[in-house]
Amino acid sequence: MGNAVTQVKRALELEGTLGAALVDAESGMMLASAGGDADLDLELAAAGTTELLRAQVRTIAALRADDTVDDILVSLGKTYHLLRPLRQNRGVFFYLVLDRARANLALARRLLAELEAATQL
């Protein structure tokens, strides 16, 4: 799995990160994870966000847009959910759950881009 576990754990160093995972976009299964608790079922959340990523990829294909997903942001009342496909393997994506009150969204997106670039499968 290369350094994937290390990269996922690095995400927890960012203030306000509640959970992080590397997810298989085909199955919705987590390949590596860190964080989560009784209030955040990271496995269930990762599986659900897989559907969101798939829908966006299908939409881009249907539009015949010559483009790819860099990241997806879902903004809820208490949390942010960030998805970022790996450039080296579009079938895998990073998933972060952030506490809106404590996290800096700009820093989180920057860190996620760094993690994605540094991850080796």
N, C-alpha and C positions, 0 to 999 in steps of 0.2 A: 504494500500500500504506500510505499515511498515515505514521504514526510507528511502525509495527509493528517494524521492524528495530531502531530505537533502543530500544524497550521490551524487546525480547528481549535485547539486549546489556546493558541495565541489570541484568538478573538475574545476570549473571556477577560483578557487584560484591559480591554477598553471599558471605561466607566459606563455603566448602564446596560451592559450586555447580559441578557438573561439566559441565553442559550445559543449554541452554534452547532451546525452540522454540515457534513458533506453528504449529498444525497444523490442516489441514482435516479435520473429523470425518467427512466423507463419503468422501473418498478415502484418508485417512491420510498424505497428502503434506504435507511441511513447507513453510510459506509463508515462514518466516524462521527462522534458527537461529544459535546461537553456542555455542562450546565443543564438547565431544566430543573424542575422540581414538581411538587404535588400540584401546583397551580399551572404548570406548563408541561403538558405532555408533548415533548419535543418530537417523539416518533410520530404521533398523530398529526401534529402541525406540519412536519416535513412532508408527510404523505399527501396532505391536503394541498400544500403549496405546489406540489408537483403538477397537479391539475392546472393550476394557474399558469405555470411556465409552459406546459404543453399547449394550452389554449392560445397563448401569445405567439408561440412558434407557428402554430397552424394559421393564425390570422396573418402573420407576415408572409407565409407561403401563399395564402389565398389572394393576398394583395399583389403578389408577384414583386414584392419589394426586395430590392437588392440590399438587404440589411440583416443584422443579427441583433439579438438581445444582449445589451451590456449588463444591465441590471434591472430589477423590478422592485418597486417600493410599494408596500401596502401599509397605509397609515390608518391605524385604529385609534380609538379614544385613549387607550393607555399604553399601546405598544406600536413600534414600527417593526415591519417584517421585510427583510431585504433578501433578494435572491440574486445570485450572480453565477451564470454558467462559466465553466472553465473553458478558456479558449482552446486549450490543447485537447479537450474532450467535452464537446457540447452535451454529451449524455450524462454529465455530472455537474452539479451546481452546489455552491455554498449557500447556506441559509442561516441568517442571523435574526434573532429576536431581541429587540432593544426596548428598554423602559423609556417611554417618551419624556418623563420628568427628569431623567438623569443622563440620558445619552445625548451626544452631539452627533446629529445625523451626517453632517459633512465629514467629520472625522471617521465615522463608521463606514461611509462609502469609500473613503480613501483607504482605510485599513483593509476593507474587503477586496479592493482592487489589488493591493499588495499581496494579500494572502492567496488570491487566485493566481497571480503571476508566479508565486513561489512554490505552489503546490505541485508535487510530482506524484503521479500514480504508478 
